[in-house]
Structure formats: structure tokens, C-alpha cells
Amino acid sequence: MPTDDEIDDLLDDLDSHGDLEAAEQRLSIRMEKRRYGKPVTIVEGFDLPPSEVTSIASDLKSSLGTGGTVDEGRIELQGDHRDRVPDLLDERGFDVEA
């Protein structure tokens, strides 16, 4: 039976190999036209748990004053926000593809 120290060491090791840090992730931002020609800004490339992507989406929606959703691990924001989203993500430590 493993000791508590061995379990703690294993947990520390697993934690150090967890998700990529924000700065190591390369996100891309693009804009698509949807129904009736309405623009949608799409941010993709996250390697984070769904709850963290949802939290980032919520922060972006609040900062931009717009609606949006998380779909299949990517953030979709209503409107063309390609000029402001890179700065907002950069403030959170993400590397955004130009």
C-alpha cells in the first residue's frame, strides 16, 4: 500500500504535467459571417478544461458588452471584435496568432 508521501509525490508529478500554461497556448481569432450577414468572432485553440474556457468567454463578453457562447471548446462572440479580443487575451497571458 502506498504511503501518503508517495501519493503526494504522484499528485505533484501529475500536476506539473497538467494542462498547458496560458502563455504556451497558441490561440487563433477569426471572423465568420453567419445568418443574415451577421459577423461572429471565433477564438479557438484552447487546451483548458471546459469550465475555464466558459469563464474566459464570460470575461470577454463582459469586457466587450456582447453576447456569445462556447461551442466545441471555442468561444463564439457576436460581432466583429478581432481588433479588441487579442489585447484582452494578451492581458490574461495568452499568445494570440496574428
C-alpha positions in Angstrom: 0.0 0.0 0.0 1.5 3.4 -1.0 2.3 5.9 1.8 0.9 9.4 1.9 4.2 10.8 0.8 4.2 8.6 -2.3 0.7 9.7 -3.1 1.6 13.4 -2.6 4.7 12.9 -4.9 2.5 11.3 -7.5 -0.1 14.1 -7.4 2.6 16.8 -7.6 4.1 15.0 -10.6 0.7 14.7 -12.3 0.0 18.4 -11.6 3.3 19.5 -13.1 2.3 17.7 -16.4 -1.2 19.1 -16.5 -2.7 21.5 -19.0 -0.5 23.9 -20.9 0.1 27.2 -19.3 -1.7 30.1 -20.9 1.4 31.5 -22.5 2.2 28.2 -24.1 -1.2 28.0 -25.9 -1.4 29.5 -29.4 -4.9 30.9 -30.0 -6.3 32.0 -33.3 -9.0 34.6 -33.9 -11.1 34.8 -37.0 -14.4 36.3 -38.1 -17.2 34.5 -39.9 -20.4 35.8 -41.4 -23.5 34.0 -40.2 -27.2 34.2 -40.9 -28.3 37.5 -42.4 -24.6 38.5 -42.8 -24.1 39.0 -39.1 -20.4 38.8 -38.0 -19.2 36.3 -35.3 -15.7 36.4 -33.8 -14.3 32.9 -33.2 -11.5 32.3 -30.7 -10.1 28.7 -30.8 -7.0 26.7 -29.8 -7.7 26.4 -26.1 -6.2 23.5 -24.2 -8.1 24.1 -21.0 -10.9 22.4 -19.1 -14.4 23.4 -20.4 -15.1 25.3 -17.2 -12.1 27.6 -17.7 -13.0 28.3 -21.4 -16.5 29.2 -20.2 -15.1 31.5 -17.6 -12.8 33.2 -20.2 -15.8 33.6 -22.5 -17.8 35.2 -19.7 -15.0 37.7 -19.1 -14.7 38.5 -22.8 -18.4 39.0 -23.2 -18.5 41.4 -20.2 -15.5 43.3 -21.4 -16.9 43.7 -24.9 -20.5 44.2 -23.9 -21.7 41.5 -26.3 -23.3 38.1 -26.3 -21.7 34.8 -27.2 -21.3 31.1 -26.4 -18.8 28.3 -26.0 -19.1 25.6 -28.7 -16.8 22.6 -29.0 -14.0 24.2 -27.0 -14.1 27.5 -28.9 -15.5 30.9 -28.0 -18.0 32.5 -30.4 -18.7 36.2 -29.8 -21.5 38.1 -31.5 -20.0 40.9 -33.7 -16.6 41.6 -35.2 -14.2 42.0 -32.3 -10.9 41.0 -34.0 -9.4 44.3 -33.0 -10.1 44.1 -29.3 -10.0 40.4 -28.4 -6.2 39.9 -28.9 -5.5 42.6 -26.3 -8.0 41.2 -23.8 -6.5 37.7 -24.2 -3.0 39.1 -24.0 -3.8 40.7 -20.7 -4.8 37.1 -19.5 -1.4 35.8 -20.6 -2.4 34.0 -23.8 -0.4 34.0 -27.0 -2.6 35.1 -29.9 -1.8 34.3 -33.5 -1.7 37.4 -35.7 
